[in-house]
Amino acid sequence: MTQNNKIEHDGIVKNITTDTVDVIIESLSACAGCHAKSVCGMTDAKRKTITAERPSFPIAAGDKVTVYASLNNAVYSVILAYIIPVIIIILLLFLLLYLGCDETLAAVSALGGITVYFIILYLNRRRIGRKIKFTIEKN
């Protein structure tokens, strides 16, 4: 669902505050649209809540909207959530193995390293949240 350098998802407004709007989107797997999904049992549909900035136009709970984020925000998110942790694991593993550590100790240390990284991400979630913005358009 990318168009004009943005990623879009259709959703329904759940809750409105003075500054934000909570929108429920349904994330479907590739097989969710299959005609045999009732027999297969492999369907994977998840409901997610996205908090977006409150728009300037009037909006009410239950309205159908489109939530979008810029492609730059998506790339930034992927780098933070996937690329940096993989780099941390690989660097720690190779460094500790090069220094002569036991393989088990190196693996546990690498997992500990990404645990520390994700704790740091969690502690900085407000600052990261200011960079990653979701916007709403009414359908």
SVG drawing of the C-alpha trace seen along z (x, -y; Angstrom):
<svg xmlns="http://www.w3.org/2000/svg" viewBox="-19 -22 60 49">
<polyline fill="none" stroke="black" stroke-width="0.4" points="0.0,0.0 2.6,-2.5 1.8,-5.5 3.5,-8.9 6.3,-8.1 3.9,-7.1 2.6,-3.9 -1.1,-3.8 -3.5,-1.7 -7.3,-1.9 -8.7,-2.0 -11.5,-3.0 -11.2,-5.8 -11.3,-4.2 -10.5,-7.1 -9.9,-10.8 -8.0,-13.0 -7.1,-16.7 -3.8,-15.9 -4.0,-12.4 -6.4,-9.9 -6.2,-6.2 -7.0,-4.2 -7.6,-0.5 -6.1,1.1 -6.3,4.8 -3.1,6.3 -3.7,9.3 -1.3,11.9 -0.9,12.9 -3.2,15.9 -6.0,14.0 -7.6,13.3 -7.5,16.9 -10.8,18.7 -9.8,21.7 -8.9,19.8 -11.8,21.3 -10.5,24.8 -6.8,24.1 -6.6,22.4 -3.4,20.5 -5.1,17.1 -3.3,14.4 -5.2,11.2 -4.2,8.9 -5.8,5.7 -3.3,3.0 -3.9,-0.4 -1.9,-3.3 -1.8,-6.7 -1.7,-9.6 -1.7,-13.3 -5.2,-14.8 -6.1,-16.3 -7.5,-19.8 -10.7,-18.6 -13.6,-17.3 -13.5,-13.6 -15.5,-11.2 -15.1,-7.7 -16.2,-5.1 -15.2,-7.2 -13.3,-5.3 -9.9,-6.9 -6.6,-6.3 -3.5,-6.4 -0.2,-7.1 3.4,-7.6 6.1,-8.8 8.5,-6.3 11.4,-7.9 9.7,-7.1 9.3,-3.5 13.0,-3.2 14.0,-4.8 11.8,-2.3 13.3,0.7 16.8,-0.5 16.1,-0.9 14.1,2.3 16.0,4.7 19.3,3.5 21.0,2.2 20.2,5.2 21.5,7.6 24.7,5.5 25.1,5.6 24.7,9.4 27.2,10.0 29.7,7.5 29.5,8.9 29.7,12.5 32.7,12.0 34.5,9.7 34.0,12.1 34.9,15.2 38.0,13.4 39.0,12.5 38.8,16.3 35.5,16.4 33.5,19.6 30.8,19.8 28.0,20.1 29.3,17.0 29.6,15.1 26.0,16.0 24.6,15.1 26.6,11.8 25.3,10.9 21.7,11.5 22.5,9.4 23.8,6.7 20.6,6.4 18.6,6.6 20.5,3.5 19.9,1.9 16.1,2.5 16.0,1.1 17.7,-2.0 15.2,-2.2 12.4,-1.9 13.8,-4.6 14.0,-6.9 10.6,-6.1 9.2,-9.6 12.1,-11.1 11.8,-8.5 8.0,-9.0 8.5,-12.7 10.4,-11.7 8.0,-9.0 4.6,-10.7 1.4,-9.2 -1.2,-11.4 -4.9,-10.8 -7.0,-11.4 -10.7,-11.0 -12.1,-8.4"/>
</svg>
